[in-house]
């Protein structure tokens, strides 16, 4: 029974990791860049949820959409005002796309951290819980209401994202841009809009991840650093740009941490992901679902 409990707990942890990692890998899959401000999207979502709930007295359930909207707005602004030069004119500055993205997103990360620190303060805050139920039975398992809600909403968000990408017109346009940006542009697809959509979706997922964990993590200006690092590890393990790979890697890491914390040592819990990363890179350098480069 203990092993089953640990497995389920690991899957719940993995679902949270997946929310963060999927948003990051979507941006890489479309633009072939890494967003180093992704952890700060998470931090902004956690703060938005907490401040709207506590300062304005908005019920926690209504604060979640506000956090999602904030994440979407931040993602849109990042793409529109910071990433858009990647598509037109960056070569004339003597910069490559990847170099520009690293500098700009890292600068945005520092800006957001210091802005929140000056406006809100450096001290951690505690977000209100979505559920007052501390323990509830779900079949043979006992879990908190907050954990159950977090797991359920994570599943809904990931399934909703998959349906959006596979079934909607905008989702198909995003897939076309991911496969061939120039070809999609020639076919009449608005590639800039597709990039904005993917940045907004990434911002929503990261912000909601922060909001859902706000009652547990106690938001502080630097709270997004560690989740971001884990997201980078998960994205590499799953394969850069692969959404299914990131989800599978996130679930695997969650289960590994859950078992390792009990059977090995809780103190080494955060090193298990790095160990898994090394093993995967030794045998699958492109990650679990990464595509090998084609030789011509």
C-alpha positions as CSV (number, residue, x, y, z in Angstrom):
1,X,0.0,0.0,0.0
2,X,2.9,2.4,0.8
3,X,4.3,1.9,-2.7
4,X,0.9,2.6,-4.3
5,X,0.6,5.8,-2.2
6,X,4.0,6.9,-3.2
7,X,3.2,6.2,-6.9
8,X,0.0,8.3,-6.8
9,X,1.7,11.1,-4.9
10,X,4.5,11.0,-7.5
11,X,2.0,11.3,-10.3
12,X,0.4,14.4,-8.6
13,X,3.8,16.0,-8.2
14,X,4.6,15.1,-11.9
15,X,1.4,16.8,-13.1
16,X,2.5,20.1,-11.5
17,X,5.9,19.7,-13.1
18,X,4.2,19.1,-16.4
19,X,2.4,22.4,-16.3
20,X,5.7,24.2,-16.0
21,X,7.6,22.1,-18.5
22,X,5.0,22.0,-21.3
23,X,4.8,25.8,-21.5
24,X,8.6,25.9,-21.8
25,X,8.9,23.2,-24.4
26,X,6.1,24.8,-26.5
27,X,8.2,27.9,-26.9
28,X,11.2,26.0,-27.9
29,X,9.2,23.9,-30.3
30,X,7.9,27.0,-32.1
31,X,10.7,29.5,-31.9
32,X,13.7,27.3,-31.1
33,X,14.6,29.5,-28.1
34,X,14.7,29.0,-24.4
35,X,12.7,31.4,-22.2
36,X,14.8,32.1,-19.2
37,X,12.0,34.2,-17.6
38,X,9.7,31.2,-17.4
39,X,10.2,30.8,-13.7
40,X,9.2,34.4,-13.2
41,X,5.9,33.8,-15.1
42,X,5.3,31.2,-12.4
43,X,6.2,33.7,-9.7
44,X,3.9,36.4,-11.1
45,X,1.0,34.0,-11.2
46,X,1.6,33.0,-7.6
47,X,1.7,36.7,-6.5
48,X,-1.3,37.6,-8.5
49,X,-3.4,34.9,-7.0
50,X,-2.3,35.7,-3.5
51,X,-2.6,39.5,-3.7
52,X,-6.0,39.4,-5.5
53,X,-7.3,37.0,-2.9
54,X,-5.9,38.7,0.2
55,X,-5.8,42.4,-0.7
56,X,-9.0,42.6,-2.7
57,X,-10.9,40.0,-0.9
58,X,-11.7,38.0,-4.1
59,X,-12.6,34.4,-3.5
60,X,-9.7,32.1,-4.4
61,X,-11.6,30.3,-7.2
62,X,-12.1,33.7,-8.9
63,X,-8.5,34.7,-8.3
64,X,-7.4,31.8,-10.5
65,X,-8.7,33.3,-13.8
66,X,-7.1,36.6,-12.9
67,X,-3.8,34.8,-12.4
68,X,-4.3,33.1,-15.8
69,X,-5.1,36.4,-17.5
70,X,-2.0,38.0,-16.0
71,X,0.1,35.1,-17.3
72,X,-1.4,35.5,-20.8
73,X,-0.8,39.2,-20.8
74,X,2.8,38.8,-19.7
75,X,3.3,36.1,-22.4
76,X,1.8,38.3,-25.1
77,X,3.9,41.4,-24.0
78,X,7.1,39.3,-24.0
79,X,6.5,38.0,-27.5
80,X,5.2,41.3,-28.9
81,X,7.8,43.7,-27.6
82,X,10.8,41.5,-26.9
83,X,10.7,38.4,-29.1
84,X,9.2,40.0,-32.3
85,X,12.6,41.4,-33.4
86,X,13.7,37.8,-33.8
87,X,11.6,37.6,-36.9
88,X,12.7,40.9,-38.5
89,X,16.0,42.7,-38.1
90,X,17.9,40.8,-35.5
91,X,20.6,39.8,-38.0
92,X,21.5,43.4,-38.7
93,X,22.5,43.8,-35.0
94,X,25.2,41.1,-35.4
95,X,23.3,38.9,-33.0
96,X,22.0,35.3,-33.6
97,X,18.5,34.5,-32.6
98,X,19.6,32.2,-29.7
99,X,22.0,34.8,-28.3
100,X,19.3,37.5,-28.4
101,X,16.8,35.3,-26.7
102,X,19.2,34.4,-23.9
103,X,20.1,38.0,-23.2
104,X,16.5,39.4,-23.4
105,X,14.7,36.7,-21.4
106,X,17.5,36.6,-18.7
107,X,17.1,40.4,-18.5
108,X,13.4,40.1,-18.2
109,X,13.8,37.5,-15.4
110,X,16.0,39.9,-13.4
111,X,13.6,42.8,-14.1
112,X,10.5,40.9,-12.8
113,X,12.3,39.7,-9.7
114,X,13.5,43.1,-8.7
115,X,10.2,44.8,-9.7
116,X,8.2,42.5,-7.4
117,X,10.8,42.8,-4.7
118,X,10.5,46.6,-4.7
119,X,6.7,46.8,-5.1
120,X,5.6,43.9,-2.8
121,X,8.6,43.4,-0.7
122,X,11.1,40.5,-0.2
123,X,9.2,38.6,2.4
124,X,7.3,35.4,1.6
125,X,3.5,35.6,1.5
126,X,1.0,32.7,2.0
127,X,-1.8,32.3,-0.5
128,X,-5.2,31.1,0.5
129,X,-6.1,27.5,0.0
130,X,-8.7,26.5,-2.6
131,X,-10.1,24.0,-0.2
132,X,-10.4,23.9,3.6
133,X,-10.5,20.1,3.5
134,X,-7.2,18.9,5.0
135,X,-7.8,15.1,4.4
136,X,-10.3,13.3,2.2
137,X,-10.6,9.8,1.0
138,X,-10.3,9.1,-2.7
139,X,-10.8,5.4,-3.1
140,X,-8.1,3.7,-1.0
141,X,-6.0,7.0,-0.8
142,X,-6.1,9.9,1.6
143,X,-5.1,13.3,0.3
144,X,-5.7,16.9,1.0
145,X,-8.4,18.8,-0.9
146,X,-5.7,21.3,-2.2
147,X,-3.7,18.5,-3.7
148,X,-6.7,16.9,-5.3
149,X,-7.8,20.2,-6.8
150,X,-4.3,20.9,-8.1
151,X,-4.1,17.4,-9.7
152,X,-7.6,17.7,-11.2
153,X,-7.0,21.2,-12.7
154,X,-3.6,20.2,-14.0
155,X,-5.2,17.3,-15.9
156,X,-8.0,19.6,-17.3
157,X,-5.4,22.2,-18.4
158,X,-3.1,19.6,-20.1
159,X,-6.1,17.9,-21.9
160,X,-7.5,21.3,-22.9
161,X,-4.2,22.3,-24.3
162,X,-3.9,19.1,-26.3
163,X,-7.4,19.6,-27.7
164,X,-6.7,23.2,-28.6
165,X,-3.6,22.3,-30.5
166,X,-5.1,19.3,-32.3
167,X,-8.7,20.5,-33.0
168,X,-8.8,24.3,-33.2
169,X,-7.8,26.4,-36.3
170,X,-5.3,28.4,-34.3
171,X,-3.8,25.2,-32.9
172,X,-3.3,23.8,-36.4
173,X,-1.7,27.1,-37.4
174,X,0.7,26.8,-34.5
175,X,1.6,23.2,-35.6
176,X,2.3,24.5,-39.1
177,X,4.6,27.2,-37.8
178,X,6.4,24.7,-35.6
179,X,7.1,22.4,-38.6
180,X,8.1,25.1,-41.1
181,X,7.9,28.8,-40.2
182,X,8.7,30.0,-43.7
183,X,6.4,27.6,-45.4
184,X,3.6,28.5,-43.1
185,X,4.1,32.2,-43.9
186,X,4.0,31.5,-47.6
187,X,0.8,29.6,-47.1
188,X,-0.8,32.7,-45.6
189,X,-0.6,31.8,-41.9
190,X,0.0,34.7,-39.6
191,X,3.2,33.4,-38.0
192,X,3.5,36.4,-35.6
193,X,0.1,35.7,-34.2
194,X,0.9,32.0,-33.8
195,X,4.0,32.9,-31.8
196,X,1.9,35.2,-29.6
197,X,-0.6,32.4,-29.0
198,X,2.1,30.0,-27.9
199,X,3.7,32.6,-25.6
200,X,0.3,33.4,-24.1
201,X,-0.5,29.7,-23.5
202,X,2.9,29.2,-21.9
203,X,2.3,32.2,-19.7
204,X,-1.1,30.8,-18.6
205,X,0.2,27.4,-17.7
206,X,3.1,28.8,-15.7
207,X,1.0,31.4,-13.9
208,X,-1.7,28.8,-13.0
209,X,1.1,26.5,-11.7
210,X,2.2,29.3,-9.4
211,X,-1.3,30.1,-8.4
212,X,-2.2,26.5,-7.6
213,X,0.9,26.0,-5.5
214,X,0.7,29.5,-3.8
215,X,-0.8,28.0,-0.6
216,X,2.2,25.7,-0.3
217,X,5.2,27.6,-1.7
218,X,4.7,30.9,0.1
219,X,5.4,33.2,-2.9
220,X,8.6,35.3,-2.7
221,X,10.4,37.2,-5.5
222,X,12.8,34.4,-6.2
223,X,10.3,31.5,-5.8
224,X,10.3,30.7,-9.6
225,X,14.0,29.9,-9.8
226,X,13.9,26.3,-8.6
227,X,10.7,25.2,-10.6
228,X,12.3,26.7,-13.7
229,X,15.5,24.7,-13.2
230,X,13.4,21.5,-12.9
231,X,11.4,22.5,-16.0
232,X,14.7,22.8,-18.0
233,X,15.7,19.3,-16.8
234,X,12.4,17.8,-17.7
235,X,12.4,19.4,-21.2
236,X,15.8,18.0,-22.0
237,X,14.9,14.6,-20.7
238,X,11.6,14.5,-22.7
239,X,13.2,15.9,-25.8
240,X,13.5,19.6,-26.7
241,X,10.2,20.7,-28.2
242,X,8.3,17.5,-27.5
243,X,5.1,18.0,-25.5
244,X,4.4,14.3,-24.9
245,X,8.0,13.8,-23.9
246,X,7.8,16.6,-21.4
247,X,4.7,15.2,-19.8
248,X,6.1,11.7,-19.6
249,X,9.4,13.0,-18.2
250,X,7.5,15.2,-15.6
251,X,5.5,12.2,-14.4
252,X,8.6,10.0,-14.3
253,X,10.5,12.6,-12.3
254,X,7.6,13.1,-9.8
255,X,7.4,9.3,-9.2
256,X,11.2,9.0,-8.9
257,X,11.3,11.9,-6.3
258,X,8.4,10.4,-4.4
259,X,10.0,7.0,-4.0
260,X,13.5,8.3,-3.6
261,X,12.5,10.7,-0.7
262,X,11.2,7.7,1.3
263,X,13.6,4.8,0.3
264,X,16.8,6.8,0.0
265,X,16.8,10.3,1.6
266,X,14.6,13.3,1.4
267,X,17.7,15.5,1.5
268,X,18.7,14.2,-1.9
269,X,15.3,14.5,-3.4
270,X,16.2,17.4,-5.7
271,X,19.2,15.5,-7.1
272,X,17.2,12.6,-8.5
273,X,16.2,14.7,-11.6
274,X,19.8,15.5,-12.4
275,X,20.8,11.8,-12.0
276,X,17.9,10.9,-14.4
277,X,19.1,13.6,-16.8
278,X,22.6,12.2,-16.9
279,X,21.3,8.7,-17.6
280,X,19.0,9.8,-20.3
281,X,21.7,11.9,-22.0
282,X,24.1,8.9,-21.9
283,X,21.8,6.6,-23.8
284,X,19.4,9.1,-25.6
285,X,21.3,12.4,-26.2
286,X,18.2,13.8,-27.9
287,X,15.9,13.0,-25.0
288,X,13.1,10.4,-24.8
289,X,11.1,11.9,-27.8
290,X,13.7,14.1,-29.3
291,X,14.2,14.0,-33.1
292,X,17.6,13.1,-34.5
293,X,19.0,15.5,-37.0
294,X,18.7,14.2,-40.6
295,X,21.9,13.8,-42.5
296,X,21.8,15.2,-46.1
